Amino acid sequence: MSATILIIEDSPEIRLSARFILEDNGYQVLECDSPFTAHTLIEDSQAIDLILLDMNFTRDTTSGDEGMAFLKHLHKQQLDIPVIAMTAWSSVDLAVRAMQLGACDFIEKPWQNQRLLKLLDQQLTLKKLNKQNQKLQQQLNDHTSPTFVYHSHAMQQLISQLAKVAKTDANILLTGENGTGKSQLAQWLHQQSTRHTQPFIAVNMGAIVESLFESEMFGHKKGAFTDAKNERIGRFELADNGSLFLDEIANIPLPQQAKLLRVLESQEFEMVGASQTKKTNVRLISATNGDIATLIKQGQFREDLYYRVNTLEFVIPPLRERIEDIVPLCEHFINLHAKKYSSAMLTLSECAKQALNHYSWPGNVRELSHVIERAILLAATDTLTANDLNLQNNQSSNTLPLMTLEHAERQLINLALKQTQGHIPNAAKLLGLGKSSMYRRLEKYGITV
């Protein structure tokens, strides 16, 4: 799209002359006859890329005070629009004062057409480069690239389904227990999409402080609030033309869900402290370990937002249901952590493989990574044994102590809740209970989550 130039000039002849030159060179042009009328136009316009500002208007023809007042207004409003100042009464002092107030360059009237076009090209190119550098810096700070490993039939079937929709722009919701690799799958989806050369921006919605939600997602202007010492680009803008991954989406507070829904429906947002509306073009991938259907019934999650984010929904199986993946994942993590700690490459003994395959892995792939990392740090030899893995304390015993049925039931419920990190529906599934039966037992034994 061509750049939009706003001309603020009280002379209709000069505005017309500038319009002819700019439009002949592919620019879009807006006009105002005074700084006062420009204020309203800037507030209402969605995109002004550069301003050509006359410094003298009705008040006088030499001081430049009205142009200076307009530059001060732009600074106060935190509007990041480059300004080229122009006047027929050029002086070094006026040029210096204008640039001290934020003007990026200065041109004398009557101008040379090639000089004007060169200034415009320089400033628009500089603005674009600054924006790209800021985006790249935030992307480097926000994102690292994990490796995705799978061998099991369950995962092969899931990947086959995901591959069919990866190249579309359909919104995808990934569900499953904690630690199953939803974030790695989200990145795989991006890498397989037509947007793979564009940014992949991931954000943990559960880690965002509610008061900073808009700043994180939509960005803020410098000075928009007390701690806003620099402008920050929001996640929607960072992910423009790429993929935006919202992890733990069920944790978004209700008031913020409405703001997210508005952006997803309109593809428009405003930075905090700014009046200009920006467009966003992202492919949305979301993930949660929560039971959104229950949250909707409880009034904790908006049904319209749910239908917006889950055009397609996929459930990631837990590690205990894809045993074929356990040893290959272990070998991957051995390689990864051995490099991290500059240690010798270790191998898995047969007894270690058996212990790994018989363990229930309540923490899934994330727990497996931690177990291997700990084992590498403490290993005495170059072969990891079952003892090095330290899983025996987590294995259930074949010998049960004598106790009442109520006592045993209470212990089983607590164990299931512990293994599912307090997720009641998943705990009920582990025990072979329906959700209503599970809730009755929680009430019966006074168990709180």
N, C-alpha and C positions, 0 to 999 in steps of 0.2 A: 504494500500500500504506500502511496505517496505521502510525504510529510505535509502537515497542515501548518501554515504560517499565519499568524495573526499580525495585521498591520494596525498600529495605533497612531493615527496621524489626522490632524484637523483639516488638512488641505485635500479636497476631493480630487484635484488634479494629480497630486503626488500619489494618492492611494491608487488611482486608476493606472498611473504609469507603473507603479510597483506590481499591480495585479497582472498587467500585460506581460511583464518580464517573467514573473514567477510562474504563471500558468503556462506560458510558452515552454517553460523548462520542467513541467511535470508536477509542480507543487499545487496543493489545494490552498485557497486563500480565504481568510476571514478578515473583515474590516470593522474598525471602531473609530469614531471621530474624537474620542477623549478617553483618558484613563478611567473616568467614572463609568462610562458605558462598558468599558472593557472588563471591569470587575464582575458585572453580572454575566457577561458572555463566558468568561473563564470558569465561573462557578457552574454554569449550565452545560458547557461543552465537555464531551467525553475525552477528547484528545487534541491538545494544542502542542505541537512539537517545538515551536520556536516563536519568539515575539520580536517584531521590528518596532521599536519604540521611539517616537519623536519625543524630544526632551522639553519642548516649549509649546504651550497652548494659549488659552485665552488670557491667563493671568498676566503674562509678559512674554517677550520674545527673545530674551537673552539669558535669564538666570538658570533655566533648567530645573526650577524648583518643582514643577508639576511632574516632570519625569522622575525626579528623585523621590517624590512622594509615592509614586507608583512602584518603584523598585523596593521601597521600604514595605509597602503593602504585600508584595510578593514574598518578601523574606518573612514577614510576620505570619503569613498564611502557610508557610512551609511548602510553597509550590515550586517544584523542581523543573522549571521551564527556562531554557537558555534565552537571554535577551541581548539583542544587538541594538545599542543606542544610536540615534541619529539626530543631527541638528544642522541647521544652516549657519549657526554661530559657533563653529568649532573652536575649542580652546583646549590646551593641555590640561588645565585645571578641571574643566567640566568632564573631560574624558576620565581623568583619574578618579574624581568623585563618583561618577556613574559606575565604574568598575569596582570601587570599594564597596558599593551598595549591592553588587551582585551581577552587574552587566558583564557579559563574557567578551564583548568586543565593542568597537565604536566605528561609525562611518559618517563621513561628512556629506551633506546635500549641497549641490546635486551630485549624486554618486555616479561612479563608472559601473556600468552593468556587470562587467566581468568581475570587478572587485566585489560587488554585492553577492553575486552567485558563488564566488569562491568562499566568502565568509560563511554563507549559509551552509555550504557543503562541509566546511571544516567543523563547524559547531554541531551539526547534526551527526556527523561521523563520530565526533568526540563523545556526544551524549550516548550514542549506541554502544560504543566501546566501554564506557564507564558502567553502563547497565549490565553488559555482558560480563565484565570483570567482577561486579558485585554478585551476580548470580553464580558464577563459577566458584567464587570464594565461599559462599554459603553452601553450595553443593558439596565442596570438598570438606567443609566442617560437618555437614549433616549426614554424610553417606559413606559407607564402606560396602564393598561387594563380597558377599558370602559365596561359598561353594555349595552346590546342590547335589546330593548323592542319593540314588534309589535303585533297588533291584527287585523288590517284591512284586507279586502279581497285583496286589491292591494298589500300589503306587503306579505301576505301569498302566493300569486301567484308568486311574485318575488323570495321569499325564496325557493319556490318549484323548480323554474328554476335554481337558484344558487346551490341548493343541488345536482342537477344532474351533475354539472361540478366541484364541490368543490374538489373532490378527484382526479381529473386529474391535470396535470401540465400545462394546457392551460393558456396562458396569458389572463387576464381579465381587461377590461376597464369599470369603473363605471362612469356614467355621471348623471347630475342633478344639481339643484339649490344649492346655498350655504346653508350649515346648515342642509341638508337632512339626514345626517348620513352615508355618504360614507365611512368614516374612520372606523366606527363601523362595517359596512358590510364587509370591507376588512379584519378586524380581525376575524370576524365570518367565513369567507371563509378559513382563515388559520386554525382556530380551527377545522373545519370540514375536512381538508385535511389530506393526509397521512404524511404531514410534521409537524403536530401539536406539536410534541415533540421538534422540532427544532426552531430556533429564528424567531420571527416576527419583522422586522425592518421597521419602518415608517419614511418617510422623506418628509417634505413640500418643494417641488421644488421651490415654489414662494419665500421662505424665504432664499434661498441660494444665497449669493453674487456671481456674475458671476466669479470673480477672484478666488474664493475658491471652485468652482464646482468640479474640479478634486480631490482636497484634501478631500472634504466631501464624494464623491462617491467612490473613489479608494484608499484613504488613502495617507499618506506622511511619509517619513523617517525623522528622527531627522536631523535638519539642512538643509532640502530641500529648505527652503526659510527663510526670515528674522525672522518671528515669529514662526517657527517650532521648538519649544524648546523640544518637545517630539515626539516620533513616534505616529501616529494616525492610527488606523485601519479604512478603508473606509466602507461605508454602504454595498457594494457588498460582502466584505469579512465577515462582521458581520452577514449577512443574509445567508451565505453559507449553503446549504442543507435545508434552510427554505424558508420563503416568504419575498419579498421586496416590500413594498407599496410606490409607488411614487404618492403623493398627489399633486394636481394642476400641472399636467404634462404639460398642455398647456402653462405654464409660463416659460418653459425652453428656453433660448435664442438660436437662430439658430446655432451658432458655437458649443454650448455644445450638441445640439441634435445629431450632427454627432458623437461625442465621445460616447454618450450613445448608439447610434445605433450600433457602432462597437463592444461594449461589449456584447450587446444582440445577435448579429449575431455570434460572435466568442467564446463567453463565456470566454474571456481572457482580462486581464487588467494589467497595471503596476502602482505601487504606485508612487506618485510624488517624484522624487529624487532617484528612484531605476531603475535598468536596467533589473531586473528579471521579467519575465512574470508569472502571477498567473492565476489560473483557478477559475471560479465561477460557482456554480450550485444553481440558485435561481428560485423560482416560482414568476413571476412578476404580481403584481396587481397595476393598475393605476387608478387615478380618476381625473376628471376635471369638472368645471361648465361652461367651455368655449365651444364655437361652433367650434370644430376642423375643420369641413368641410369648414367653412368660412375662418379660419386661413390658411388652405392649399391653397385656392384660392388666398389669399392675399400674399402668399409666406412667411408666418410667422411660418409655421409648416411643417416639412418634411412628405411627403406622405408615404415614405417607413418606417419611424419610426411609423407613425400611424398604418400601417398594421402589424407592428411587435408587438405593444402593445395591439391591439384589436382583438385578435383571437376570443374573445367573448365580446360583448358589452351589458351592461344592464343599463337601465335608472331608477334612483331612483325617485319615485313620490314625489312631494312636500307635505307638511303636510296638506295643504288645500284640497288635494284630498284623504286624508285618515283620515277622521274625527274620526273614531273609535279608532284611536291611541292616540288622544289628551289627554283624561282624564287618561288612564293608564300611559302615559308618565308623566303627571303632578304628579300623585301619586308616581311614581318612583323618580322624581326630589325632591318632598317634603321630601321623606325618605332620599335621598342623601344629600341634603343641611341641613336638620335638624341635621343629624349626624355631618356634617362639622362644623356647628356653635354651636353644643351642645344645641340646642333649643328643646322645646317641640314638639312632633309630632302633625301636624296640619291636619285638614280635609277640604275638599272642600264643600262649600254650593252649593245648586242647582243653585242659580243665578250665582255663579262663573263658574259652569260647562257650563251653557248656554252662558256666555260671552266668554269662551274659545272656544266653538264650533262655534261661529258666527264670530270670528276674522279671518282675512285672513292669518296671519302668514307669512309675507314676508321673515322673517329670519328663518322660519322653526323650526326644533327641537332645534337648537342652541338658537334662540330667546326665545323659550318656557322655556328652562332651565334658562335663565337670568331673565325672568319675575317671575318665581317661586322663584328664589334665592332672588330677591329684595323684593318680597311679604313676605317671611319668616322673613327677617331682620326687616321689618317695621310693621308686623302684631300686632294688639293690643289685639286680642283674639286668641283662639285656633281653630277658624274656619275662613277660608279664604273666603272673599266675593268678588263680582265683583269689588267693589271699591278698595279692597286691590290689585287687579291685575293691576289696573290703565291702562286698555285697551281702555277706552272710547274715549280718545283723538285721537286714531288711527282708530277708526271706521268711515266709510264714513257716511255722514248725508243724510237723506231722503229729506232734503230741500236744493235746489240748488239756489244760488243767480243768479239774472238775469245778463247775460253777452252775448257778441257776440259769435257766433259759433267758430270763430277763437281763441278767448280767452279761451273758454272752451276746445277746442282741445289741445291748448298748455298746459293747466293745466293738462289734462288727460295724455298727453305724459310724462310730468315731473313726475307725480305721479307714472306712470307705471315704469319709469326708476329708481325712488327711491326705489320702492318695489322689483325690480330685481337687485339692486346694480349696475345699469348701464349696464346690459346685454341686448343689443338691440334686439336680436332675441326673448328672453323671454318676453321682454316688448311688442313687436309686437303681440305675442300670447295672452297676457292679453287683448290687445285692439282689438283683432280679425282682425289684419292686417297682410298682407304678409310682408316679410322682405324688399322688394323693395319699397312698399308703405310707410313703416316706415322710411326708409332712405330718401325718397323724402320729407316727412314732417319735419324730422330733419333739412334738408337743407333749407326748406321753412321758418321755424321759427328761424333758426340760433341757434339751440340747439346743444351743444357739450357735449360729454360724457367724 
